[in-house]
């Protein structure tokens, strides 16, 4: 006999962990918004430093672009974690079919995050080095561990969607037999 608690219990726990992640990202978004309002120049320069581009004072439009890119990344991460939370919520309720649909959506958001990450590297490097002298400006694009991890996560989420659909079909067959 199949015991659904072997799936629903861990799914609830993972859902709670993801909820903490969403709350943390929302707090970070509020801190970013507060920094953007109170000290936009410092916040923009800090984003440039975190990106690995040590710059001096930047113009207001440069700070605005960097703040916008950071806010967009935070927003997508919040949506990603909220979507993953929904997926595990459906698993905790014993609804693998709906979890499969949500996993498919999660996979699409992960691919969007990967594309945004690659584009934002170029945008941030271009904007942050705008005032540099000729020959020192840069547009960079790098594929490293974070990008590979997101691509693998998107592939795994796509596979999970198919596995959940198969699991839902098997669960329906099991219920019909019993």
Secondary structure, 3 states (H helix, E strand, C coil): CCCCHHHHHHHHHHHHHHHHHHHHHHHHHHHHHHHHHHCHHHHHHHHHHHCCCCCCCCCHHHHHHHHHHHHHHHHHHHHHHHHHHHHHHHHHCCCHHHHHHHHHHHHHHHHHHHHHHHHHHHHHHHHHCCCCCCCCCCCCCCCCHHHHHHHHHHHHHHHHHHHHHHHHHHHHHHHHHC
